[in-house]
């Protein structure tokens, strides 16, 4: 763990941060990576995920997301998008528990990372806002939004409003709501090898119902309703991606996400005359993701 990561954990009062080699504990700060504003910075998480998957002595991986996660996070290129989606797939396939402690408003990058963890703990100031332009390709969370009520999913994509922890918990986007002040105790307990589910369940505080009308408000169309090619809009493309995610598994949804992002970027070079064309495999090569069975059978 680097100096920046240690300082971030120290802010939460955790002595475990200074000893990442403690049996049964692993931690890395998403915040210190994401705020650098480049995908290549935070995909450094991948070695930690591989270590967690392979190490018989590692109980869980803990990811800390705080307010610094709001800075940046926009993928700079198609190569960055590919790396981001490959990272999400490794998170989703990791056989060990991954706990995201979320203490602030998430930017695009950290939102995607947290979405693929097994335990998503919302602190006092939890929240997220989807990016203004093409939020699904940028965040890579079509599989998660596809599980929501259709009206709510569309509202989140199109309105650009902030979602707080009560609404996120009601929608299943976070698994627990725990005061941020308890994060050091969670870290210490996991370092001690305590079972994750009883630990988090006992600390969970129901945030109450979401704000009245939060999923009922009129949708404000975003700038990506501009036409692509033959009167195809960004709204139509994202609705197709959402539909694809509902009808397929996570791996297929991530591949569809990559195809859409790639083909949108290539709009000046390739004429897109139909929505289907945006989801065709790029001539330069498709997103490469191993099968889940391959990762689960020791090839992680």
C-alpha positions in Angstrom: 0.0 0.0 0.0 1.4 3.4 -1.0 1.7 6.5 1.2 -1.4 8.1 -0.3 -3.5 5.0 0.5 -2.2 4.8 4.1 -3.0 8.5 4.7 -6.5 8.0 3.5 -7.1 5.1 5.8 -5.4 6.9 8.7 -8.1 9.6 8.3 -10.6 7.0 9.4 -8.4 6.1 12.5 -7.5 2.6 11.3 -4.2 1.1 12.6 -4.8 -1.7 10.2 -4.0 0.6 7.3 -0.4 0.6 8.2 -0.3 -3.2 8.2 -1.9 -4.4 5.0 -0.2 -7.8 5.3 -2.4 -8.7 8.4 -3.8 -12.2 7.8 -7.4 -12.0 6.6 -7.3 -8.4 5.6 -6.6 -6.4 2.5 -7.3 -2.8 1.8 -6.8 -0.2 -0.9 -8.3 3.2 -1.2 -10.4 3.8 -4.3 -10.4 7.5 -3.5 -6.7 8.0 -3.9 -6.7 6.2 -7.3 -9.9 7.7 -8.8 -9.1 11.3 -8.0 -6.1 11.1 -10.5 -8.8 11.3 -13.2 -7.5 8.5 -15.4 -8.7 5.0 -15.8 -5.1 3.7 -15.9 -4.7 5.0 -12.3 -7.5 3.1 -10.7 -7.2 -0.2 -12.6 -4.2 -0.7 -10.3 -6.9 -2.2 -8.2 -6.8 -5.4 -10.4 -3.7 -6.9 -8.7 -5.4 -6.5 -5.4 -8.4 -8.3 -6.6 -6.3 -11.1 -8.1 -4.4 -11.4 -4.8 -7.7 -11.6 -2.8 -8.9 -14.3 -5.1 -5.8 -16.4 -5.0 -4.6 -16.0 -1.4 -5.8 -18.7 1.0 -5.0 -16.4 3.9 -6.9 -13.3 2.7 -10.4 -13.2 4.0 -11.8 -10.1 2.3 -10.9 -7.0 0.3 -12.0 -3.6 1.6 -12.3 -0.6 -0.7 -12.7 2.8 0.7 -14.6 5.4 -1.3 -14.8 8.9 0.1 -15.4 12.4 -1.2 -12.2 12.4 -3.2 -14.0 9.8 -5.4 -16.0 12.6 -7.0 -13.0 14.1 -8.8 -12.6 12.8 -12.3 -13.4 9.3 -13.3 -14.2 9.9 -16.9 -12.6 7.3 -19.2 -10.1 9.1 -21.5 -10.2 6.6 -24.4 -11.7 3.3 -25.6 -8.7 1.5 -24.2 -9.6 3.0 -20.8 -13.2 1.9 -21.2 -12.0 -1.7 -21.9 -9.7 -1.7 -18.9 -12.5 -0.4 -16.7 -15.0 -3.0 -17.8 -12.4 -5.8 -17.5 -11.8 -4.6 -13.9 -15.5 -4.7 -13.2 -15.7 -8.3 -14.5 -12.8 -9.4 -12.2 -14.6 -7.7 -9.3 -17.8 -9.6 -10.1 -16.1 -12.9 -10.4 -13.9 -12.6 -7.3 -14.6 -15.5 -5.0 -13.9 -13.5 -1.8 -16.1 -10.9 -0.2 -15.4 -7.3 -1.3 -16.6 -4.6 1.0 -17.0 -1.0 -0.3 -17.1 1.5 2.5 -18.7 4.6 0.8 -18.3 7.8 2.7 -19.2 10.4 0.1 -20.6 11.2 -3.3 -19.4 8.8 -5.9 -18.0 9.9 -9.3 -18.3 7.7 -12.4 -15.3 5.5 -11.8 -15.9 4.8 -8.1 -19.6 4.2 -8.7 -18.8 1.5 -11.2 -16.2 -0.1 -8.9 -18.5 -0.1 -5.9 -21.4 -1.5 -7.9 -19.6 -4.8 -8.5 -18.7 -5.4 -4.8 -20.5 -7.9 -2.6 -21.2 -5.5 0.2 -21.9 -1.9 -0.5 -21.9 0.1 2.8 -23.4 3.7 2.5 -22.0 6.2 5.1 -23.7 9.3 6.2 -23.0 11.4 3.1 -23.5 8.6 0.5 -24.8 9.7 -2.9 -24.1 9.5 -6.6 -24.9 11.3 -9.8 -24.6 9.6 -13.2 -22.5 11.4 -15.8 -24.3 13.8 -18.1 -23.3 12.2 -21.3 -23.7 8.4 -22.0 -23.8 7.4 -18.3 -24.2 3.7 -18.9 -21.1 3.3 -21.1 -19.0 5.5 -18.8 -20.1 3.9 -15.5 -20.5 0.3 -16.7 -23.5 -0.3 -14.4 -26.1 -1.4 -16.9 -26.5 -4.8 -15.1 -27.3 -3.1 -11.8 -29.7 -0.5 -13.3 -31.4 -3.3 -15.3 -32.5 -4.9 -12.0 -34.3 -1.8 -10.9 -37.9 -0.9 -11.5 -37.9 0.2 -15.2 -39.3 3.6 -14.5 -36.7 4.3 -11.8 -33.8 3.1 -14.0 -34.8 5.4 -16.8 -35.3 8.3 -14.4 -31.8 7.9 -13.0 -30.2 7.7 -16.5 -32.1 10.7 -17.9 -32.5 13.1 -15.0 -29.0 13.5 -13.7 -30.3 14.0 -10.2 -28.4 13.0 -7.0 -29.4 9.8 -5.4 -29.1 9.6 -1.6 -28.6 6.5 0.5 -32.3 6.0 1.5 -33.3 5.7 -2.1 -30.2 3.7 -3.0 -30.9 1.3 -0.2 -34.6 0.9 -1.1 -33.5 0.1 -4.7 -30.9 -2.4 -3.6 -28.0 -0.3 -4.9 -26.4 -0.5 -1.4 -26.6 -3.4 1.0 -26.2 -1.6 4.3 -26.4 1.9 5.8 -23.9 2.5 8.5 -22.6 5.7 10.1 -19.2 6.7 8.6 -17.9 6.9 12.1 -18.2 3.1 12.4 -15.9 2.5 9.4 -12.8 2.1 11.5 -14.6 -0.5 13.7 -15.6 -2.4 10.5 -12.0 -2.3 9.3 -10.6 -3.5 12.6 -13.2 -6.3 12.9 -12.5 -7.6 9.4 -8.7 -7.4 10.2 -9.6 -9.7 13.2 -11.4 -12.1 10.9 -14.9 -11.5 12.1 -17.7 -12.8 9.8 -18.8 -10.0 7.4 -22.5 -10.5 7.3 -23.3 -10.5 11.0 -20.9 -7.6 11.5 -22.6 -5.4 8.9 -26.1 -6.5 9.8 -25.6 -5.5 13.4 -24.3 -2.1 12.5 -26.9 -1.4 9.8 -29.3 1.5 10.5 -32.4 1.6 8.3 -32.4 5.0 6.6 -36.1 5.1 6.3 -38.2 5.5 3.1 -36.7 7.4 0.2 -37.9 11.0 -0.4 -41.5 11.3 -1.6 -41.6 11.4 -5.3 -37.9 10.6 -5.8 -38.7 8.0 -8.5 -41.9 9.7 -9.6 -40.6 13.0 -10.8 -40.8 14.1 -14.5 -37.7 13.1 -16.4 -35.5 16.0 -17.6 -33.9 14.9 -20.8 -30.1 15.1 -20.9 -27.8 16.5 -23.6 -27.2 13.0 -25.1 -30.6 13.0 -26.7 -28.9 14.5 -29.7 -29.2 12.3 -32.8 -26.5 9.8 -33.9 -26.6 9.1 -37.6 -30.1 8.3 -38.9 -32.0 10.1 -36.2 -30.8 7.7 -33.5 -30.6 9.3 -30.1 -28.4 8.7 -27.1 -31.6 7.9 -25.2 -32.5 5.1 -27.6 -29.0 3.6 -27.4 -29.1 3.6 -23.6 -32.5 2.0 -23.5 -31.3 -0.7 -25.8 -28.3 -1.3 -23.5 -30.6 -1.5 -20.5 -32.8 -4.0 -22.3 -29.8 -6.1 -23.3 -28.6 -6.1 -19.7 -32.0 -7.3 -18.5 -32.0 -10.2 -21.0 -28.4 -11.3 -20.5 -25.8 -12.1 -17.9 -23.2 -9.6 -16.6 -20.5 -10.7 -19.0 -22.7 -10.2 -22.0 -23.9 -6.8 -20.7 -20.3 -5.6 -20.2 -19.4 -6.7 -23.8 -22.5 -4.8 -25.1 -21.4 -1.8 -23.1 -18.0 -1.8 -24.7 -19.4 -2.2 -28.2 -21.7 0.8 -27.6 -18.9 3.0 -26.3 -16.6 2.0 -29.1 -19.1 2.5 -31.8 -20.1 5.9 -30.4 -16.5 7.0 -30.4 -16.2 5.8 -34.0 -19.3 7.7 -35.2 -17.2 9.9 -37.4 -15.6 7.0 -39.2 -18.5 4.5 -39.5 -22.0 5.4 -40.6 -24.5 4.0 -38.1 -27.8 3.5 -39.8 -29.5 1.4 -37.2 -29.5 0.9 -33.4 -28.2 -2.7 -34.0 -25.1 -1.3 -35.7 -24.1 0.4 -32.5 -24.0 -3.0 -30.8 -22.1 -4.9 -33.4 -18.6 -6.2 -32.7 -15.9 -3.6 -33.7 -13.7 -4.5 -36.6 -10.7 -3.7 -34.4 -11.6 -6.4 -31.9 -14.2 -7.1 -29.2 -13.8 -6.8 -25.5 -12.0 -9.8 -24.2 -13.5 -11.3 -21.0 -12.7 -14.8 -19.8 -15.7 -17.0 -18.9 -16.8 -16.9 -15.3 -16.1 -20.7 -15.1 -12.5 -20.1 -16.2 -11.9 -17.6 -13.5 -13.6 -19.8 -10.9 -11.4 -22.8 -11.9 -8.2 -21.2 -10.9 -7.4 -19.0 -13.8 -8.1 -15.8 -12.0 
